[in-house]
Amino acid sequence: MTIGQPDSAAVATPPARGRRPGAAPLRSKVPEVTALFWVVKILTTGMGETASDYLGRTLGPIPAGALGFTAFAILMVAQFRSARYRAGLYWSTIVMVSVFGTMAADVVHVILGVPYLVSTLAFSVALAVILLAWYASEGTLALHSVRTRRRETFYWATVLTTFALGTAAGDLTAGTLGLGYLTSGIAFGALILVPALAGRFLGLNAVAAFWGAYILTRPLGASFADWMGVPATRGGLDWGTGPVTLALTVPIALLIGYLAVTGKDTPADGPAEGGPGAAVPVAG
């Protein structure tokens, strides 16, 4: 099943602009989007939220931010230097994008005093600008067209911005709008069904459906993780951000290990442009 279109109706993506004619296609460095992709993605969004909060309270905002940025930068460099998709490296990078993206959003609010409504709108505009620039430059936002350095740069800029946006949006609904973390999580859980159902039944483009769902995974996972970790006075279960982080890290590590060993989400080394890779599957 695909989000937006069946495999047989996959839309071909344009060739990478500026690539040398006749050059061998690069290997995809992003995973196949199976059901496990969404499970791991949502788990990492929750883990990044509570890990950021735990580190900030334990180490202090500045040391925690420095540690988060360092780990994020090291893994990002390793990801760009890698010649192919590696489950352990890719998902470890996603985890640190989650942690650092949360820290970035928190700095904007806590340190700079920017209201969540303003930061949510600002990150939304930033995301729109990145996606428009990506499309204007490459003519596609399809996940498995990410086979050039420039497209990979656009991809990771988009991913990082979605994490920061999701953090701000989740805190906006839970705090500023007074919905609380549990209600926010339920609301985002309902919203994430919209692009999936629109793709399935209303003919929404597969790529648009994918990014719509992807953006919503962040506030979805973060809201439920916050609900489990924050004190009862804030409407939570008071399990603590440290224990919740550990509880989420264990299944994340097990699932990443499973993917690394089995290669279930390893992309096919088919043509770099077009074909079924342009569609975005929900489950294999």
RAPE-V200575 format. One record per helix or strand of 3 or more residues. SS is the DSSP state (h for helix, s for strand). FROM is the first residue (numbers start at 1). LEN is the number of residues. If there is no record, write none. Layout:
# RAPE-V200575
ss={SS:SS}
from={FROM:FROM}
len={LEN:LEN}
This chain:
# RAPE-V200575
ss={h:h:h:h:h:h:h:h:h:h:h:h}
from={7:35:61:87:116:143:149:181:206:232:241:275}
len={3:25:21:25:23:3:28:21:24:3:22:4}
